[in-house]
Amino acid sequence: MTETPQEPPTIGQKAAGAGKVFGKRIVAYAVGAAVLAGGGFAYKQLSGAPEIAKAGDCMSGATADELKVVSCTDAAAALTVEGRVEDKTEQEWDADKEGKICSAYPKADQSFWEGERGKAGYVLCLAPKN
């Protein structure tokens, strides 16, 4: 059986099926990016990363490395997030010996800063759990 060779595309004409391959590749990249983004979000939610903490949440942990959001009914819950202050650098937080950053939250007797060094991050104002 002999097959007839196809004519090569002329100038300005695409090869048959070329657009479909490109479109499938874009869809595959978009799906991959969505899975990675969703996976990061899910990990933070499931691990209790401090960056998901908001006022009213409870936290456990004795050190900055151990600090995480937990259910307020969890026996390990020792702290309550009284408030969250955005756009503070580590230097501002470190220099705040009088606790002015968390002054809007009078029950807070501890604070925790997280962010990228040299850039603004956030401060969690923490109080002992009631």
DRENNU-494548 format. One record per residue (C-alpha): x, y, z. Coordinates in Angstrom, 2 decimals, decimal comma. Last residue first. Layout:
% residues N
+---------+---------+---------+
!       X !       Y !       Z !
+---------+---------+---------+
!       X !       Y !       Z !
...
+---------+---------+---------+
***
This chain:
% residues 130
+---------+---------+---------+
!       X !       Y !       Z !
+---------+---------+---------+
!   -8,49 !   32,36 !   78,12 !
!   -5,60 !   31,82 !   75,71 !
!   -2,59 !   33,96 !   76,56 !
!   -2,34 !   36,97 !   74,28 !
!   -0,77 !   37,42 !   70,85 !
!   -0,31 !   40,36 !   68,49 !
!    0,69 !   38,89 !   65,14 !
!    3,02 !   41,13 !   63,18 !
!    3,17 !   41,25 !   59,39 !
!    5,84 !   41,57 !   56,73 !
!    7,56 !   44,53 !   55,12 !
!   10,83 !   43,91 !   53,32 !
!   14,49 !   43,70 !   54,37 !
!   14,13 !   40,10 !   55,46 !
!   11,00 !   38,48 !   54,05 !
!    8,08 !   38,24 !   56,39 !
!    7,02 !   37,08 !   59,82 !
!    6,82 !   38,94 !   63,10 !
!    5,42 !   37,50 !   66,33 !
!    4,17 !   39,48 !   69,28 !
!    3,61 !   38,85 !   72,97 !
!    1,61 !   40,50 !   75,76 !
!   -1,57 !   41,09 !   73,82 !
!   -4,55 !   41,93 !   76,06 !
!   -4,23 !   45,65 !   75,23 !
!   -4,65 !   45,16 !   71,46 !
!   -4,34 !   48,62 !   69,87 !
!   -0,89 !   48,86 !   71,48 !
!    0,36 !   45,97 !   69,31 !
!    2,96 !   47,96 !   67,36 !
!    3,63 !   50,04 !   70,48 !
!    5,07 !   47,07 !   72,38 !
!    7,59 !   49,07 !   74,42 !
!   10,68 !   47,34 !   72,97 !
!    9,61 !   48,03 !   69,37 !
!   13,09 !   47,93 !   67,79 !
!   12,67 !   44,28 !   66,74 !
!    9,28 !   44,97 !   65,16 !
!   10,53 !   47,99 !   63,21 !
!   13,65 !   46,06 !   62,11 !
!   11,57 !   43,05 !   61,06 !
!    9,58 !   45,35 !   58,81 !
!    5,94 !   46,14 !   59,43 !
!    3,35 !   46,27 !   56,65 !
!    0,44 !   44,47 !   58,32 !
!   -0,67 !   44,39 !   61,95 !
!   -2,67 !   41,33 !   63,02 !
!   -4,83 !   41,25 !   66,10 !
!   -5,72 !   39,48 !   69,32 !
!   -4,44 !   36,11 !   68,11 !
!   -5,04 !   33,77 !   71,04 !
!   -2,31 !   31,68 !   72,60 !
!   -1,98 !   28,34 !   74,40 !
!   -3,79 !   25,94 !   72,10 !
!   -2,14 !   22,55 !   72,77 !
!   -5,35 !   21,08 !   74,23 !
!   -7,09 !   21,78 !   70,91 !
!  -10,53 !   23,39 !   71,45 !
!   -9,27 !   26,69 !   70,01 !
!   -8,41 !   24,81 !   66,83 !
!   -4,79 !   25,26 !   65,84 !
!   -2,78 !   27,95 !   64,07 !
!    0,96 !   27,35 !   64,25 !
!    4,04 !   28,46 !   66,19 !
!    6,72 !   25,76 !   66,33 !
!    9,49 !   27,65 !   64,51 !
!    8,70 !   30,86 !   66,41 !
!    9,06 !   29,00 !   69,69 !
!    6,68 !   27,63 !   72,34 !
!    3,98 !   26,49 !   69,97 !
!    0,21 !   26,60 !   69,77 !
!   -2,16 !   29,11 !   68,25 !
!   -5,78 !   30,15 !   68,54 !
!   -7,61 !   32,29 !   66,01 !
!   -9,69 !   35,28 !   67,13 !
!   -7,86 !   37,83 !   65,00 !
!   -6,33 !   36,22 !   61,93 !
!   -3,69 !   33,56 !   61,33 !
!   -3,10 !   32,31 !   57,76 !
!    0,52 !   33,54 !   57,77 !
!    1,19 !   31,54 !   60,95 !
!    1,13 !   28,27 !   58,98 !
!   -1,56 !   25,92 !   60,32 !
!   -0,22 !   22,91 !   58,39 !
!   -3,55 !   22,17 !   56,71 !
!   -4,27 !   25,73 !   55,61 !
!   -0,70 !   26,41 !   54,51 !
!   -0,60 !   23,12 !   52,59 !
!   -3,94 !   23,84 !   50,92 !
!   -2,72 !   27,24 !   49,70 !
!    0,50 !   25,76 !   48,36 !
!   -1,40 !   22,95 !   46,63 !
!   -3,83 !   25,41 !   45,08 !
!   -0,97 !   27,38 !   43,58 !
!    0,76 !   24,24 !   42,31 !
!   -2,48 !   22,79 !   40,92 !
!   -3,35 !   26,08 !   39,22 !
!    0,10 !   26,30 !   37,64 !
!   -0,17 !   22,75 !   36,31 !
!   -3,64 !   23,41 !   34,86 !
!   -2,36 !   26,53 !   33,10 !
!    0,69 !   24,69 !   31,74 !
!   -1,47 !   21,83 !   30,41 !
!   -3,91 !   24,29 !   28,81 !
!   -1,04 !   26,10 !   27,10 !
!    0,37 !   22,81 !   25,80 !
!   -3,03 !   21,72 !   24,51 !
!   -3,36 !   25,00 !   22,59 !
!    0,09 !   24,60 !   21,02 !
!   -0,69 !   21,04 !   19,95 !
!   -4,05 !   22,08 !   18,49 !
!   -2,53 !   24,99 !   16,57 !
!   -0,04 !   22,73 !   14,80 !
!   -2,74 !   20,25 !   13,70 !
!   -2,18 !   20,66 !    9,94 !
!    0,91 !   22,74 !    9,21 !
!    0,17 !   26,43 !    9,21 !
!   -0,13 !   28,53 !    6,02 !
!    1,52 !   31,92 !    5,55 !
!    4,10 !   30,54 !    3,13 !
!    3,04 !   27,16 !    1,79 !
!    2,54 !   24,11 !    3,93 !
!    4,26 !   20,95 !    2,74 !
!    2,14 !   18,81 !    0,42 !
!    1,18 !   15,51 !    1,89 !
!    2,80 !   12,34 !    0,63 !
!    0,40 !    9,84 !   -0,97 !
!    0,55 !    6,56 !    0,83 !
!    1,38 !    3,34 !   -0,96 !
!    0,00 !    0,00 !    0,00 !
+---------+---------+---------+
***
